[in-house]
Amino acid sequence: MNKNNNDIKIFLVIFTFILILSSCSPQKEVKNQIVNLLNDSQIKEVIALGKENEFIENYRIYEISPNVFIIQSNGTFYDSKKGIIVSEVLKKFYSSVNDKYDFVAILTVYEGYGDTAGIVKSDIKGVGLQTPIDNRQLFGLKTSKLLGFTITNNIDKYIDVYTNIEPILFELYHYWAMYLGDQYNCDKTCKTGLKINRIGHWDITVDTSTFEAEKRFVDPAGGGSFKDNNDGTFTYIGTSTPVNGDTARFSDVTLYLMGLLHPSKVNPATIFIPHENLPESFSTAEDIGKKFNGTKRLLTIDDLISLGGERIPSYENSQKKFSMAFVLVLDQGQDASEAQIQKMKYFGRNFPIVWNKATRGLSTLNGE
């Protein structure tokens, strides 16, 4: 197993999260006031009784539309140095909501932190992860269903609501990918001969683009798109061609890792191998149209199996229908703005559609 690949899961599971350990004192129910937080007659307050102990005080959970929730913090959800405390959010969420979700998308109002994802449990083999993984105790959970979560910070940072939905998609895939191959900047530490990994993403030199109706889409899991000039040079042509804000499709190689595409159906991706290393920041808009000298080779299903072994569970037995909750975390005493409310409802309605499109109709989320 490639050590580089194993180390990456630290990025996904632990480094931004802290576990609050406590010895519970005798529990006492605290009656919540029914607060019309969103000024919407259809708001449903879901079991909103907090439990009092050393850390846990009163908090409120509201379901504002199917699978969409708002949690008012009790002051334990956020640390100014470490950001969102995932263990506290998930414990509170699952103390009030049934264990029926595979993933939880956590959205916050906090600024200054990047988006990320975490694996709660996985038994998948052949994708580069050292499994089994079981972090339920780390997050203080008893749930048997939850697989992972995503975190999108500062829900207000995007004006375009569609753009705001993509960070969820671009983090969710981390449950399956990308953990194979050598890191793009390895030198003497290279082990596989395939520099296809850029810190949990396909490297920019891996062409992961797909086409639908002459529109080009690049994989949410990373990679790039290049034109072969047939003279020993290649031109970088950017990422996706947006179609009404729709920009993402998983490539065949990623769909295989996700268990959504049979190995026999996987078309190879192309690896463009520059004669000189590309700049660290390569892939910005300013790089579109730039040429470089190099060679190319195909990245085949045999390469993927050679790197990770056979995928288990196989395509025939892999999960393809998923469920997801969308949870907005507010500061203690903070009310959601109308814009935040509408964004959350939009996510609940439209992310399943985005997911189905991105997986090219091979997976559903929340029944869509």
C-alpha positions in Angstrom: 0.0 0.0 0.0 1.4 3.4 -1.0 2.2 5.4 2.2 1.4 8.6 0.4 -2.1 7.3 -0.2 -2.6 6.2 3.4 -1.5 9.5 4.8 -4.0 11.5 2.8 -7.0 10.2 4.9 -5.6 12.3 7.7 -6.7 15.3 5.6 -10.2 13.8 5.3 -10.9 12.6 8.8 -8.9 14.1 11.6 -6.8 17.2 11.1 -9.5 19.9 11.3 -11.7 18.1 13.8 -11.4 17.8 17.6 -13.3 15.4 19.7 -14.8 16.7 22.9 -14.7 14.1 25.5 -16.9 14.4 28.5 -18.1 12.4 31.5 -21.9 12.8 31.5 -23.6 14.1 34.5 -27.1 13.1 35.4 -29.3 14.1 32.5 -32.1 16.5 32.8 -34.5 17.5 30.1 -34.6 21.1 29.2 -37.8 22.4 27.6 -37.1 24.5 24.4 -39.2 27.5 23.6 -40.9 27.1 20.2 -39.2 29.8 18.2 -40.5 30.7 14.7 -36.9 31.0 13.6 -37.6 31.3 9.9 -41.0 33.1 10.0 -42.4 30.3 7.9 -45.6 28.5 8.8 -44.4 25.2 7.4 -41.4 25.0 9.7 -41.4 21.8 11.7 -39.5 21.6 14.9 -37.9 18.2 15.1 -37.3 16.7 18.6 -35.8 19.8 20.1 -35.0 18.8 23.6 -31.4 19.2 24.5 -29.6 17.3 27.3 -27.9 19.2 30.1 -24.4 18.1 31.2 -21.0 19.7 31.4 -20.9 20.6 27.8 -24.4 20.3 26.4 -27.0 23.0 27.0 -30.1 23.9 25.1 -30.0 23.8 21.3 -32.6 23.7 18.6 -33.1 21.7 15.4 -35.6 22.6 12.8 -36.5 20.7 9.6 -37.4 23.5 7.1 -38.0 21.2 4.1 -37.4 17.4 3.4 -33.9 16.4 4.5 -32.9 20.1 5.2 -32.2 21.2 8.8 -31.1 24.2 10.7 -29.3 23.8 14.1 -28.9 26.8 16.5 -25.7 26.2 18.3 -25.6 25.9 22.1 -22.0 27.3 22.0 -20.2 24.0 21.6 -20.1 23.8 17.8 -17.3 26.2 17.0 -13.7 26.8 18.1 -12.0 30.0 17.0 -8.7 28.2 16.3 -10.0 24.9 14.9 -13.3 25.9 13.3 -16.4 23.7 13.2 -16.4 21.0 15.8 -17.9 18.2 13.8 -18.2 15.7 16.6 -20.6 18.1 18.5 -22.7 18.9 15.4 -23.1 15.3 14.5 -23.9 14.2 18.1 -26.6 16.8 18.4 -28.0 16.1 15.0 -28.3 12.4 15.7 -29.7 12.9 19.2 -32.7 14.3 17.4 -32.9 12.8 13.9 -33.4 9.2 12.9 -30.4 7.2 11.7 -31.3 7.2 8.0 -28.6 9.2 6.2 -25.5 7.9 4.4 -24.0 11.4 4.4 -24.5 14.7 6.1 -23.6 18.0 4.4 -22.8 20.5 7.1 -22.9 24.2 6.0 -21.8 26.9 8.3 -21.8 30.7 8.7 -18.1 30.7 9.7 -15.5 32.5 7.7 -11.8 31.8 7.2 -11.9 28.0 6.8 -11.7 25.9 3.7 -14.2 23.3 2.7 -13.4 19.6 3.5 -14.9 16.2 4.0 -14.6 13.3 6.4 -15.0 9.5 6.4 -17.0 8.1 9.3 -16.8 4.4 8.2 -15.8 2.5 5.1 -15.1 -1.1 4.2 -14.2 -0.4 0.5 -11.1 -2.0 -0.8 -9.2 -1.3 -4.0 -9.5 2.5 -4.0 -6.2 3.2 -2.1 -7.7 3.6 1.4 -6.5 1.5 4.3 -9.8 -0.1 5.4 -11.8 -0.9 7.4 -12.2 2.6 8.7 -14.5 3.2 11.6 -14.4 6.7 13.2 -17.8 6.6 14.9 -16.2 6.6 18.3 -14.0 9.6 17.2 -17.2 11.6 16.5 -19.1 10.3 19.4 -21.7 8.4 17.3 -23.7 5.3 17.6 -25.2 5.5 14.2 -24.9 2.4 12.0 -25.7 4.1 8.7 -23.6 7.3 8.4 -20.7 6.9 6.0 -19.3 10.4 5.9 -19.8 14.2 5.8 -18.9 17.3 4.0 -18.3 20.8 5.3 -19.0 23.9 3.4 -18.0 27.0 5.4 -19.4 30.5 5.0 -22.6 29.8 3.2 -22.8 33.5 2.2 -19.6 33.6 0.2 -21.2 32.7 -3.1 -23.8 35.0 -4.7 -24.8 32.4 -7.3 -26.7 29.7 -5.5 -25.8 27.1 -8.1 -22.1 27.8 -7.5 -22.7 27.4 -3.8 -23.9 23.8 -4.4 -20.8 22.6 -6.1 -18.5 22.6 -3.1 -20.7 19.9 -1.6 -20.2 17.8 -4.8 -16.5 18.5 -4.9 -16.1 17.3 -1.4 -18.5 14.3 -1.3 -16.4 12.3 -3.8 -13.6 12.1 -1.3 -15.4 9.2 0.2 -14.2 7.1 -2.7 -11.3 9.0 -4.3 -8.6 10.0 -5.0 -6.0 7.9 -3.1 -4.2 5.9 -5.8 -0.8 6.5 -7.4 2.2 8.8 -6.6 1.8 12.4 -5.6 2.4 14.8 -8.4 5.5 16.3 -6.8 7.2 13.1 -5.7 10.8 12.7 -6.6 12.9 10.0 -5.0 9.8 9.0 -3.1 7.9 7.9 -6.2 6.9 4.3 -6.0 4.3 3.5 -8.7 5.6 5.5 -11.7 2.2 7.1 -12.0 2.2 10.7 -10.8 -1.6 11.0 -10.9 -2.4 12.1 -7.4 -2.6 15.8 -6.3 -3.4 15.6 -2.6 -6.6 13.7 -2.9 -7.5 14.7 -6.4 -6.6 13.6 -9.9 -3.5 15.5 -10.9 -4.0 18.3 -13.4 -2.0 16.2 -16.0 -4.7 13.5 -16.0 -7.3 14.4 -18.6 -10.6 13.5 -16.9 -12.9 15.4 -19.3 -16.1 13.8 -20.7 -18.4 15.1 -23.4 -22.1 15.4 -23.6 -23.8 17.0 -26.6 -20.4 18.5 -27.6 -20.1 20.1 -24.1 -17.0 19.3 -22.2 -17.1 18.5 -18.5 -14.2 17.9 -16.1 -14.3 15.5 -13.1 -15.2 17.0 -9.7 -12.4 14.7 -8.4 -9.9 16.8 -10.3 -7.7 16.5 -13.4 -7.6 18.7 -16.4 -8.3 18.9 -20.1 -5.7 19.1 -22.8 -5.4 19.2 -26.6 -2.9 17.0 -28.3 -1.3 19.2 -31.0 0.2 16.1 -32.6 3.7 17.6 -32.7 5.0 16.7 -29.3 3.2 19.6 -27.6 0.0 19.8 -25.7 -2.3 22.8 -25.0 -4.1 23.3 -21.7 -7.8 24.1 -22.5 -9.1 24.5 -19.0 -11.8 22.8 -17.0 -15.4 22.6 -17.9 -17.8 24.3 -20.4 -20.6 25.5 -18.0 -24.1 24.7 -19.2 -26.6 26.8 -17.3 -24.3 26.5 -14.3 -23.9 22.8 -14.8 -20.2 22.0 -14.9 -19.5 18.6 -13.4 -19.4 15.0 -14.6 -17.4 12.2 -13.0 -15.1 10.5 -15.4 -15.1 6.7 -16.1 -12.0 6.2 -13.9 -13.7 7.9 -10.9 -17.0 6.2 -11.5 -15.2 2.9 -11.3 -13.7 3.8 -7.9 -17.1 4.9 -6.7 -18.5 1.4 -7.6 -20.8 2.9 -10.2 -19.2 1.6 -13.4 -18.4 -1.9 -14.3 -14.6 -2.4 -15.0 -15.4 -3.6 -18.6 -17.1 -0.3 -19.3 -14.2 2.0 -18.1 -12.7 4.0 -20.9 -9.1 5.0 -20.3 -8.1 8.5 -19.2 -5.1 10.2 -20.8 -2.1 11.2 -18.8 -0.1 14.1 -20.4 3.5 13.8 -19.1 5.3 17.2 -19.4 9.1 17.1 -20.0 9.3 19.7 -17.2 7.2 19.9 -14.0 4.3 22.3 -14.3 4.2 25.2 -11.9 2.6 24.5 -8.5 -0.3 26.8 -9.3 -0.9 25.6 -12.8 -4.5 25.3 -13.9 -5.6 28.9 -13.4 -7.6 30.8 -16.0 -4.3 32.5 -17.0 -2.9 29.1 -18.0 -5.6 28.3 -20.6 -4.0 28.2 -24.0 -0.4 27.5 -22.7 1.6 24.8 -24.5 4.2 22.5 -23.1 6.4 19.7 -24.5 5.8 16.2 -23.4 4.4 12.7 -24.0 1.3 10.9 -23.2 0.0 7.5 -22.0 -3.3 6.0 -21.2 -4.5 5.3 -17.6 -6.5 2.1 -17.9 -8.6 0.0 -15.7 -5.7 -2.4 -15.4 -3.6 0.4 -14.0 -6.2 1.1 -11.4 -6.5 -2.5 -10.4 -2.7 -2.8 -10.3 -2.4 0.2 -8.0 -5.2 -0.7 -5.6 -6.3 -4.3 -6.2 -9.7 -5.4 -7.2 -12.5 -3.2 -5.9 -14.5 -4.7 -3.1 -17.5 -4.6 -3.1 -17.6 -5.1 -6.8 -19.7 -3.1 -9.2 -22.5 -5.7 -8.8 -22.6 -5.4 -5.1 -21.7 -1.7 -4.5 -24.1 0.8 -3.1 -25.7 3.1 -5.7 -28.6 4.7 -3.9 -27.7 7.2 -1.2 -29.4 9.5 1.3 -28.1 12.9 2.5 -29.1 15.5 5.1 -28.3 19.2 4.6 -27.6 20.9 7.9 -27.0 24.7 8.4 -25.1 25.4 11.6 -25.9 28.8 13.2 -24.2 30.6 16.0 -25.8 30.7 19.4 -28.8 33.0 19.3 -28.4 33.7 15.6 -31.3 33.6 13.2 -31.1 32.4 9.6 -31.4 35.1 7.0 -34.0 34.7 4.2 -31.2 34.2 1.7 -29.7 31.4 3.8 -33.1 29.8 4.2 -33.7 29.8 0.4 -30.2 28.5 -0.3 -30.7 25.6 2.1 -34.0 24.7 0.5 -32.4 25.0 -2.9 -29.7 22.5 -1.9 -32.3 20.0 -0.6 -34.3 20.2 -3.8 -31.5 20.4 -6.4 -28.4 18.7 -5.1 -29.9 15.2 -5.7 -30.4 16.3 -9.4 -26.8 17.6 -9.6 -25.6 14.4 -8.1 -27.5 12.3 -10.6 -26.2 14.3 -13.5 -22.6 14.3 -12.2 -22.8 10.5 -11.9 -24.2 10.3 -15.4 -27.4 8.7 -14.2 -25.6 5.9 -12.4 -26.5 6.9 -8.8 -29.4 8.5 -7.0 -29.5 10.6 -3.8 -32.6 11.0 -1.7 -34.6 9.1 -4.3 -33.8 11.4 -7.2 
